[in-house]
Amino acid sequence: MTDPSDTLDTTSARRLDGNAAGGVLADLFAVDVTAARSRCASCGTTSMLGAHHLYADAPALVLRCPTCTEVVLRVASRDGRVLLDLRGAQLLTVPVPMTMDDAPAPGDRSGQ
């Protein structure tokens, strides 16, 4: 009989962290989406995409919730197009980089 502790957990062995999806998603978004926050439609947990579990060995990249492991996001390329499936995310909040126009002028204290 095989000892269960000797069995390799193939799911864990395949799993990367969500930061590994950053390069592919950068082709779609003009910002670093690994810092974007996603709310899981299944359990309601909100966490950065970089903290999600990535499975990159399927036809699409699959990001799963780090809490309940349900699929949150899928992204694939086909025929010169990017296919993005967000049905597992209730909300995706993407930080927009501050531009020079958004930056306060030196000595400006109006935001305090």
Beta strands, then each sheet from edge to edge (+ up, - down):
strand 1: 16-17
strand 2: 37-40
strand 3: 46-48
strand 4: 53-55
strand 5: 61-64
strand 6: 71-78
strand 7: 81-85
strand 8: 89-93
sheet 1: 1+ 4- 5+ 6- 7+
sheet 2: 3+ 2- 8+
end
